[in-house]
Amino acid sequence: MKKLAIALVAAALPFSVSAAPDNYTIDPYHTYVHFEVDHIGGLSRMRGRFDKTAGKFTIDQAAKTGSLDVTVQTSSVNTGDNDKGSRPRSRDEHLRTPDFFNVAEFPTMTFKSTKIAFKGDNVGSIDGDLTLLGVTKPVSLTVERWRCMPHPQSKRDMCGGNATGAVKRSDFGMKFGVPGVGDELALFIEIEGFKE
């Protein structure tokens, strides 16, 4: 009887350790990609964000792996300057032109993870490919915080956190204004998602 019990426990172990990964849908109301760039040779730092983001991510807590797939609507770029006043165009209108994000030809930019590394029990870093203006380059993100919990109101399981990284916009062909407008874009990403 004792041998049978040991055999049953041993047989069950692989199934308990290799639990299925959890899939999440990004909450578009609490997920934003922010950026920051030097202005006029470092006179100040200008900030902006994209207001429309969608995607999914997967977390396999047992295997310490996962994936992330995000699509950003480039026309949703927002630096808080939409009123052109007496100028020919506002800053946000200019950012949508071929000088910068060229939203007519490239309405989206995407990030697809190639590797997610854990730090202890939580996501610690995400490597992936960023596609912007039709050019794909590798980007590494450092996850500064990550937490999974039931949503306090809806009680649905969710995960979220903050990540940072940096890219050179000229690597993607966005060279307008360099160096007066900085080449390096600092990235700040807030992400939340509900378990499917």
N, C-alpha and C positions, 0 to 999 in steps of 0.2 A: 504493500500500500504506500509506504514511504517513497519507494522508487517511482511509483506511478505519479505521485504528487510532484516529485522533483522533475520528472520528464514533462509534465504539463506546464510547470512554471518555465522551464527552459524553452519549450516550444512557443510559449506566449511572449517571451522577451523580445524577439525581433519585431513583433507587431506593436508592442507598447513603445519601443524606442523610435521606430520609424513612423510616427504619426503623420497624417497627410498634411501638406502645406495649407496655410490659410490664405484665401484670396480676398483682396480689398478693392473697393472702388473709391477713387479719389473724390473727396467732398469739394466741389468747385467753389463753395462759399467760404472755405477756410484753407484754401491752397493757393499760394501766390509765389511767383518768381520775381524777386526784387533784384535790381542791379545798381551799381554805384560806379561813377567814373570821374576822373579828374577833369576840371573845366578850366580853360585858359591857363594851361601849364601848371595846374595845381593851386590856382587862386582859391578854388573851393571844390567841394565834391558834390556832384549832382546825383540825385537819386530818382529812380523810377521803378515801375513794376508792370507786370502783365496781369490784366484783370480776368482773363478767361483761360482756364487750365482744365484739362481732363486727363484721365488715365487710370491705370490699375497698378497694384503692386501685390507681391506674394511674399509671405514670410513662412519659412519652415524653421520653427523654433528648435526642433530636435536636431536637425541636420545643420543648423546655423548657416542657412543659405536663404536666398530670396531673389526677387527680380523687381524691376521698376520700369514702367513704360508711361511716359508723359508726353502729351501734346499741348502746345501753347499756341493760342491764336495771336499772331504778331500784331494784328490790327488793334488789339486791346492794350497796346502800350500806353502808359499813363505816367507822365511826370508832373501832373498838376498844372500844365500849361496848355489848355485847349482854346483859350480865348485869344485870337490873334490881335485884337485891338486895331491899332493903325498899321501893324506890320502886314506884309503879304501873306504870312501864314504863322500859325502858332508853332511852338517847339514840337508838340506831339504830332502835328500834321507833317512837319519836316521829317520826324523819325519814321513816318510811314512811307516816305518816298524812296526811290532807288539809292539815294545817298546813304541810307541806313538800312532799315529792315525790309524795304521793297515789298510791302505787303500785297500788292496786286499780283506779283509773280510768285511770291513765296508766302502764302497766307498762314502757314504754320511753321513752327520749329519743334523738333522732337528730341527727347532724351530717352535712350534705351540702355538699360544697365547691362554690363558684361560680367560684373562681379560685385557681390555684396558681402562684406566682411563684418563679422560680429566682434564686439568688444564685451566680453562677458556674456550676459543674457540679452543684450540689446544690439541693434544695428550700430556699427561704428564708422563704416565708410562705404561709399558706393562709387564704383568705377563704371563708366559707360561711354556711349557715343552720342555727341550732340550734333544734330544736323540743323544748320542755319544757312540760309541763302543757297541751299543746294550743296553745301559743303559739309562733310562729316569729319569730326575730329574727336579724339578721346578727351574726356574730362573726368577729373577725380573730385569727389565731394567728401568733405568731412562732416559726419553727423555729430552735431553738438549735443543733441538730446533726442531721446526716443522713448516712447512710452505706449503701452497698450493697456486699455481699460474699457469698462462699459461706459457709454455716454451717460452723463448724469441725468438727462431728461428722457431720452428715448430708450435707454438701457441697452441699446445695440452695441456690440463689441466694435471697438475702433482702435486704430493705432495712429500715431502721428509724431512729428518731431521737426527739427530744424537742421538744415545742412548749409555749408558754405563751400565756395570754390572760386575759381577765377579762370577767365579765358582772355586771349588776345583777339579782339574783334577783327584785326587785319588778317588773322589766320583764316577767317571765313570770307575774306574779300571786302569787308566793311572798312574802308580806309579813309573815308571822308573826314576831314578835320584833324587828322593825326599830324603833329603831336599836340596841337592846341586843345583838342578834345582827346582825352587819354585813350591809349590803345587798350589798356587792360581794363576789363570789366570785372569788378568784384560781384559775385553772385551770392544771394541769400535766399534760401528756399524754405518756405513753410509748407508742410504737407500734413493733411489729415485724411484718413480713409475709413470707410465703414466695411466691416466684414460682410462678405456676400452670403 
